[in-house]
């Protein structure tokens, strides 16, 4: 509800209505905290840390179990509360600052029966606590509603979720509310793909009125431009794929705030074949390396992703040359399998003197990515902030090929950059007639 309307309503309320107002969630809820309309089975609230997910889940349970009066029946009589552990259900979902007991008015406050692990409302409704680490405990009970917290963290996620579905067999249309940070877990991906699932999503800042300013300032300063920030603060689902060469966790460990003094810098280009709104992008990645000592001591740093999409050939050539100038690159390299001499011609139209090396691919994308992935496993490549679009593509490249949508143009450019900086020079030291990727 808009703030000015809330203010007008408060001014017109009598004393009794004002006393009840803090417990009327519709007055205060943020848009992502209100259930979407329609005939859905699961409502998934994806949010960053502190975005108000727990309060939304608690208020949804209230809306299900409470009637008009303290002892009037609601829509649901039996609710399952499922968290990663019993302790987390009790400490966060029930007794937490935004949990069930903190959200209800005094005349409707449920009683916590620790021995039964159960909340009991004055109107007879109950909510029972379960641990996702013990899916077998969900065999037998039955419910007409459920609140699931941090589903993406559950170690036995799919098994516990499946057992929960068999318990939702009471009432006319049993529903479940899921509050979670969007970690890329298979159980969450399958749930989001279901046609009976609806979602709301919000970043941490959506709930800034209830968060310490210093918290927001510190976490944004520390994690700005990282995949971790996109997941934990922006509430976005990151695209890791099972069996991929890279993972979000791995790339997060390689983040560096800045690069050291570098011996060599290249701009790598994976040219786009066509230029229209739906065409593949032209991958443009800037990388540098320290190449002192033996090859096993060489280190590379991914400095920037200047990829462009839907632009004409001369436009992406101009962008690539501008990246060379901005980073004082020693060389520009580009794959020329499809463009042939046209790629060099375009680049020299922009800068006739650009130091350019054409590269020819002799193997598929996945095969080319393997030796580069090995460099990451060895801890020899580091990322600067702001590369999340590139990292998304990296986390979807598997030995069987790219599992994302379209073409991994940014990743292709990355592979060529690291080939030019580390792979090819090291190979030539071992074998002067080493072939290109």
C-alpha positions as CSV (number, residue, x, y, z in Angstrom):
1,X,0.0,0.0,0.0
2,X,1.4,3.5,-0.9
3,X,2.8,5.4,2.2
4,X,0.4,8.3,1.8
5,X,-2.6,6.0,1.9
6,X,-1.2,4.3,5.0
7,X,-0.7,7.6,6.7
8,X,-4.3,8.7,5.9
9,X,-5.7,5.4,7.2
10,X,-3.7,5.7,10.5
11,X,-5.0,9.3,11.0
12,X,-8.6,8.1,10.7
13,X,-8.2,5.1,13.0
14,X,-9.6,5.0,16.6
15,X,-7.5,3.8,19.5
16,X,-8.5,0.1,19.2
17,X,-7.7,0.1,15.5
18,X,-4.3,1.8,16.1
19,X,-3.4,-0.9,18.6
20,X,-4.2,-3.6,16.1
21,X,-2.5,-1.9,13.2
22,X,1.1,-3.3,13.8
23,X,-0.4,-6.8,13.3
24,X,-2.2,-6.0,10.0
25,X,0.6,-7.1,7.7
26,X,-1.1,-5.8,4.5
27,X,-0.5,-2.2,5.8
28,X,3.3,-2.7,6.1
29,X,4.2,-5.5,3.7
30,X,6.7,-5.0,0.9
31,X,5.4,-6.2,-2.6
32,X,7.5,-9.3,-2.5
33,X,6.2,-10.3,0.9
34,X,2.6,-10.6,-0.3
35,X,1.4,-13.9,-1.9
36,X,0.6,-13.6,-5.7
37,X,-3.0,-14.1,-6.8
38,X,-4.0,-17.2,-8.7
39,X,-4.3,-21.0,-8.3
40,X,-0.8,-22.0,-7.2
41,X,0.6,-24.8,-5.1
42,X,4.0,-23.3,-4.1
43,X,4.9,-19.7,-3.5
44,X,8.7,-19.2,-3.5
45,X,10.1,-16.0,-2.0
46,X,13.6,-15.5,-3.4
47,X,15.5,-12.7,-1.5
48,X,18.8,-11.4,-0.5
49,X,20.0,-11.6,3.1
50,X,17.7,-9.5,5.3
51,X,15.1,-8.9,2.6
52,X,12.2,-9.9,4.9
53,X,11.7,-13.5,3.8
54,X,11.2,-14.9,7.3
55,X,8.6,-12.3,8.2
56,X,6.8,-13.0,4.9
57,X,6.7,-16.7,5.7
58,X,5.5,-16.1,9.3
59,X,2.8,-13.8,8.1
60,X,1.6,-16.2,5.5
61,X,1.2,-18.9,8.1
62,X,-0.8,-16.5,10.2
63,X,-3.1,-15.8,7.2
64,X,-3.7,-19.5,6.8
65,X,-4.4,-20.4,10.5
66,X,-6.2,-17.4,11.8
67,X,-9.9,-16.6,11.5
68,X,-11.7,-13.3,12.0
69,X,-11.7,-13.8,15.8
70,X,-9.1,-15.3,18.1
71,X,-11.0,-18.6,18.3
72,X,-12.4,-18.7,14.8
73,X,-11.1,-21.3,12.4
74,X,-8.8,-20.2,9.5
75,X,-8.1,-21.8,6.1
76,X,-5.6,-24.3,7.5
77,X,-5.7,-26.4,10.6
78,X,-2.4,-28.3,10.4
79,X,0.8,-26.7,9.2
80,X,4.2,-28.2,8.7
81,X,7.2,-26.0,9.5
82,X,10.3,-27.4,7.8
83,X,13.9,-26.0,8.1
84,X,17.3,-27.4,7.7
85,X,17.5,-28.5,11.4
86,X,15.0,-28.5,14.3
87,X,17.1,-25.8,16.0
88,X,16.7,-23.5,13.0
89,X,13.0,-24.1,12.9
90,X,12.7,-23.2,16.5
91,X,15.2,-20.3,16.6
92,X,14.4,-18.7,13.3
93,X,10.9,-19.6,12.2
94,X,9.2,-19.7,15.6
95,X,11.2,-17.7,18.1
96,X,13.2,-15.5,15.8
97,X,12.9,-11.7,15.6
98,X,10.7,-12.1,12.5
99,X,9.3,-15.5,13.4
100,X,5.8,-16.6,14.2
101,X,5.7,-15.7,17.9
102,X,6.9,-12.1,17.1
103,X,4.3,-11.5,14.5
104,X,1.1,-12.5,16.2
105,X,-1.1,-10.2,18.5
106,X,-1.3,-11.2,22.1
107,X,-4.9,-12.5,21.9
108,X,-3.9,-15.0,19.2
109,X,-0.5,-16.0,20.4
110,X,0.1,-19.7,20.0
111,X,1.6,-21.9,22.7
112,X,5.0,-23.6,22.0
113,X,5.0,-27.2,23.3
114,X,8.6,-28.1,23.2
115,X,8.1,-31.8,23.9
116,X,5.8,-32.2,20.9
117,X,7.7,-29.7,18.7
118,X,4.4,-28.0,18.0
119,X,2.7,-24.6,18.1
120,X,-0.9,-24.6,19.2
121,X,-3.2,-21.6,18.5
122,X,-6.3,-20.7,20.6
123,X,-8.5,-21.7,17.7
124,X,-7.1,-25.2,17.6
125,X,-4.8,-24.9,14.6
126,X,-1.3,-26.4,15.0
127,X,2.1,-26.1,13.4
128,X,4.6,-28.9,13.8
129,X,8.4,-28.5,13.4
130,X,10.4,-30.8,11.2
131,X,14.1,-31.1,10.2
132,X,14.9,-31.5,6.6
133,X,17.9,-33.6,7.7
134,X,15.3,-36.3,8.8
135,X,13.0,-36.8,5.9
136,X,11.6,-40.0,7.4
137,X,9.9,-38.0,10.1
138,X,7.6,-36.6,7.4
139,X,6.2,-40.1,6.8
140,X,2.8,-40.4,8.5
141,X,1.7,-36.8,9.4
142,X,-0.7,-34.9,7.1
143,X,-1.2,-31.2,6.6
144,X,-3.1,-28.6,4.7
145,X,-0.3,-26.0,4.6
146,X,3.5,-25.8,5.0
147,X,6.2,-23.2,5.4
148,X,9.6,-24.3,4.2
149,X,12.7,-22.2,5.0
150,X,16.1,-22.0,3.2
151,X,15.2,-25.0,0.9
152,X,18.3,-24.4,-1.2
153,X,20.6,-25.2,1.9
154,X,19.1,-28.6,2.7
155,X,21.6,-31.3,2.4
156,X,18.9,-33.9,1.7
157,X,16.8,-31.4,-0.1
158,X,15.0,-33.4,-2.8
159,X,14.3,-36.3,-0.4
160,X,12.8,-34.0,2.3
161,X,10.8,-32.0,-0.3
162,X,9.4,-35.2,-1.8
163,X,8.3,-36.5,1.6
164,X,6.7,-33.2,2.4
165,X,4.6,-33.3,-0.8
166,X,3.0,-36.6,0.3
167,X,1.9,-35.0,3.6
168,X,0.0,-32.1,1.9
169,X,-3.2,-34.0,1.5
170,X,-5.7,-32.2,3.7
171,X,-8.2,-29.4,2.8
172,X,-9.3,-28.3,-0.6
173,X,-6.0,-27.0,-1.9
174,X,-3.0,-27.5,0.3
175,X,-0.3,-24.9,-0.3
176,X,3.3,-24.3,0.6
177,X,5.3,-21.1,1.1
178,X,9.1,-21.4,0.5
179,X,11.4,-18.7,1.8
180,X,15.0,-19.1,0.6
181,X,18.2,-17.4,-0.6
182,X,18.4,-18.5,-4.2
183,X,21.3,-20.9,-4.1
184,X,21.5,-23.1,-7.2
185,X,20.3,-26.3,-5.8
186,X,18.7,-29.0,-8.0
187,X,15.6,-29.2,-5.8
188,X,15.0,-25.4,-6.0
189,X,15.6,-25.4,-9.8
190,X,13.0,-28.1,-10.3
191,X,10.5,-26.3,-8.0
192,X,10.9,-23.0,-9.9
193,X,10.4,-24.9,-13.2
194,X,7.0,-26.3,-12.0
195,X,4.0,-24.7,-13.6
196,X,2.2,-24.7,-10.2
197,X,4.9,-22.5,-8.7
198,X,4.8,-18.7,-8.4
199,X,7.7,-16.5,-7.2
200,X,8.4,-13.1,-5.8
201,X,11.9,-11.7,-5.5
202,X,13.7,-8.8,-3.9
203,X,17.2,-7.6,-3.0
204,X,18.4,-6.9,0.5
205,X,17.9,-3.2,0.0
206,X,14.2,-3.7,-0.4
207,X,14.0,-4.0,3.4
208,X,16.6,-1.3,4.1
209,X,14.3,0.5,6.6
210,X,14.7,-2.5,9.0
211,X,18.5,-3.0,8.4
212,X,21.5,-1.2,9.8
213,X,22.9,1.3,7.4
214,X,26.4,0.2,8.2
215,X,25.5,-3.4,7.2
216,X,24.4,-2.4,3.8
217,X,27.3,-0.1,3.3
218,X,29.9,-2.7,4.3
219,X,28.5,-5.7,2.4
220,X,28.0,-3.6,-0.8
221,X,31.5,-2.2,-0.6
222,X,33.1,-5.6,0.1
223,X,31.1,-7.7,-2.4
224,X,30.1,-5.3,-5.2
225,X,30.3,-6.8,-8.6
226,X,30.7,-10.4,-7.4
227,X,28.5,-13.5,-8.0
228,X,28.2,-13.8,-4.2
229,X,26.6,-10.4,-4.0
230,X,24.1,-11.3,-6.8
231,X,23.1,-14.4,-4.9
232,X,23.2,-13.3,-1.3
233,X,22.3,-9.6,-1.7
234,X,20.4,-9.2,-4.9
235,X,18.5,-12.5,-4.6
236,X,19.3,-13.8,-8.1
237,X,19.5,-17.4,-9.0
238,X,23.0,-18.2,-10.3
239,X,23.4,-20.7,-13.1
240,X,25.7,-23.4,-11.9
241,X,25.3,-26.7,-13.8
242,X,26.2,-30.1,-12.4
243,X,29.5,-31.3,-13.9
244,X,30.5,-27.8,-15.1
245,X,34.2,-26.9,-15.3
246,X,33.6,-24.0,-12.9
247,X,31.3,-23.3,-9.9
248,X,30.2,-20.2,-8.2
249,X,32.0,-21.1,-5.0
250,X,35.3,-21.7,-6.9
251,X,35.1,-18.4,-8.7
252,X,34.2,-16.6,-5.5
253,X,37.4,-17.8,-3.9
254,X,39.4,-16.3,-6.8
255,X,38.1,-12.8,-6.5
256,X,40.7,-10.0,-6.1
257,X,39.9,-6.3,-5.5
258,X,42.6,-5.3,-8.0
259,X,45.4,-6.7,-10.1
260,X,49.1,-6.4,-9.3
261,X,51.7,-5.1,-11.8
262,X,51.3,-7.2,-14.9
263,X,53.9,-8.1,-17.5
264,X,51.5,-8.6,-20.4
265,X,47.9,-7.6,-21.2
266,X,45.7,-8.9,-24.1
267,X,42.3,-8.1,-25.4
268,X,40.6,-11.3,-26.8
269,X,37.7,-11.2,-29.2
270,X,35.2,-13.9,-30.2
271,X,33.6,-12.1,-33.2
272,X,29.8,-12.2,-33.7
273,X,28.7,-13.6,-37.1
274,X,25.6,-11.4,-37.4
275,X,24.4,-8.2,-35.8
276,X,20.7,-8.0,-34.8
277,X,18.8,-8.0,-31.5
278,X,18.7,-11.8,-31.1
279,X,22.1,-12.5,-32.5
280,X,25.1,-13.9,-30.5
281,X,27.2,-11.4,-28.7
282,X,30.7,-10.4,-29.6
283,X,32.8,-11.6,-26.7
284,X,35.5,-9.1,-25.7
285,X,37.5,-9.9,-22.6
286,X,40.6,-8.2,-21.2
287,X,43.2,-10.2,-19.2
288,X,46.7,-9.8,-18.0
289,X,49.5,-12.0,-16.7
290,X,52.6,-12.1,-14.6
291,X,55.0,-14.4,-16.5
292,X,58.2,-14.3,-14.5
293,X,60.0,-17.6,-13.7
294,X,58.9,-21.0,-14.9
295,X,55.4,-21.5,-16.4
296,X,54.0,-23.1,-13.3
297,X,54.5,-19.8,-11.5
298,X,52.7,-17.7,-14.1
299,X,49.5,-16.0,-12.9
300,X,46.7,-14.4,-14.9
301,X,44.0,-11.8,-14.0
302,X,40.7,-11.3,-15.8
303,X,40.4,-7.5,-15.8
304,X,37.2,-6.7,-17.7
305,X,34.4,-8.0,-19.8
306,X,33.6,-5.5,-22.6
307,X,31.3,-7.9,-24.6
308,X,28.7,-6.2,-26.9
309,X,25.6,-7.6,-28.5
310,X,23.4,-6.6,-31.4
311,X,26.0,-4.2,-32.8
312,X,27.5,-4.0,-36.3
313,X,31.0,-5.3,-37.0
314,X,32.6,-1.8,-37.1
315,X,31.0,-1.1,-33.7
316,X,32.4,-4.1,-31.9
317,X,35.7,-3.6,-33.6
318,X,35.7,0.0,-32.1
319,X,34.9,-1.4,-28.7
320,X,37.7,-3.9,-28.8
321,X,40.2,-1.2,-29.9
322,X,39.0,1.1,-27.1
323,X,39.6,-1.7,-24.6
324,X,43.2,-2.0,-25.9
325,X,43.7,1.7,-25.4
326,X,42.1,1.8,-22.0
327,X,44.1,-1.1,-20.6
328,X,47.3,-0.4,-22.6
329,X,47.1,-3.9,-24.0
330,X,50.2,-5.4,-25.7
331,X,48.1,-7.3,-28.2
332,X,44.6,-8.0,-29.5
333,X,43.8,-11.6,-30.4
334,X,40.7,-12.9,-32.1
335,X,39.3,-16.1,-33.4
336,X,39.1,-16.0,-37.2
337,X,37.5,-19.3,-38.1
338,X,34.3,-17.7,-39.4
339,X,35.3,-14.2,-40.2
340,X,38.6,-15.0,-41.8
341,X,40.6,-11.9,-43.0
342,X,37.5,-9.8,-42.5
343,X,38.1,-9.6,-38.7
344,X,41.6,-8.1,-39.2
345,X,40.3,-5.8,-41.9
346,X,37.6,-4.4,-39.5
347,X,40.0,-3.9,-36.7
348,X,42.6,-2.1,-38.9
349,X,39.9,0.2,-40.2
350,X,39.6,1.5,-36.6
351,X,43.4,1.3,-35.8
352,X,45.8,0.4,-38.7
353,X,48.6,-0.2,-36.2
354,X,46.9,-2.4,-33.7
355,X,49.1,-5.4,-32.8
356,X,46.9,-8.2,-33.9
357,X,47.2,-12.0,-33.8
358,X,44.6,-14.2,-35.5
359,X,43.7,-17.5,-33.8
360,X,42.3,-20.6,-35.4
361,X,40.2,-23.1,-33.4
362,X,40.9,-26.7,-34.2
363,X,38.7,-28.2,-31.5
364,X,35.2,-27.7,-30.0
365,X,34.4,-25.2,-27.3
366,X,34.4,-27.7,-24.5
367,X,37.7,-29.2,-25.5
368,X,39.2,-25.7,-25.8
369,X,37.9,-24.8,-22.3
370,X,39.5,-27.8,-20.5
371,X,43.1,-26.6,-20.3
372,X,41.9,-23.2,-19.2
373,X,39.7,-24.8,-16.5
374,X,42.8,-26.6,-15.3
375,X,44.6,-23.3,-14.8
376,X,41.7,-22.3,-12.5
377,X,42.0,-25.6,-10.6
378,X,45.6,-24.8,-10.0
379,X,44.8,-21.4,-8.6
380,X,46.6,-19.6,-11.3
381,X,43.8,-17.3,-12.6
382,X,42.1,-14.6,-10.6
383,X,39.0,-12.4,-11.3
384,X,38.4,-8.7,-10.6
385,X,34.9,-7.6,-9.6
386,X,32.2,-7.0,-12.2
387,X,32.5,-10.2,-14.3
388,X,29.2,-11.9,-13.2
389,X,27.8,-12.3,-16.8
390,X,31.0,-14.0,-17.9
391,X,31.0,-16.1,-14.7
392,X,27.5,-17.2,-15.4
393,X,28.6,-18.7,-18.7
394,X,31.6,-20.3,-17.2
395,X,29.4,-22.2,-14.7
396,X,27.3,-23.7,-17.5
397,X,30.2,-25.1,-19.6
398,X,30.6,-28.9,-19.2
399,X,32.6,-31.6,-20.9
400,X,29.5,-32.3,-22.9
401,X,29.2,-28.8,-24.1
402,X,27.6,-25.5,-23.1
403,X,24.3,-26.0,-21.2
404,X,23.2,-22.3,-21.2
405,X,21.1,-20.4,-23.8
406,X,22.7,-19.2,-27.0
407,X,26.5,-19.2,-27.4
408,X,29.1,-18.7,-24.7
409,X,30.7,-15.8,-26.4
410,X,32.2,-14.2,-23.3
411,X,33.7,-17.6,-22.2
412,X,35.1,-18.1,-25.7
413,X,36.9,-14.8,-25.5
414,X,38.2,-15.7,-22.0
415,X,39.6,-18.9,-23.3
416,X,41.4,-17.2,-26.1
417,X,42.8,-14.6,-23.7
418,X,44.2,-17.2,-21.4
419,X,45.4,-19.2,-24.3
420,X,47.4,-16.3,-25.6
421,X,48.7,-15.4,-22.1
422,X,49.5,-18.7,-20.5
423,X,48.6,-21.8,-22.5
424,X,50.3,-21.1,-25.9
425,X,53.6,-19.6,-24.4
426,X,54.0,-22.5,-22.0
427,X,53.3,-25.0,-24.8
428,X,55.9,-23.4,-27.0
429,X,58.5,-23.7,-24.3
430,X,57.8,-27.4,-24.2
431,X,57.3,-27.9,-27.9
432,X,58.1,-25.2,-30.4
433,X,55.6,-26.7,-32.9
434,X,52.7,-26.7,-30.5
435,X,49.3,-26.4,-32.3
436,X,46.6,-23.8,-31.7
437,X,43.5,-24.6,-29.7
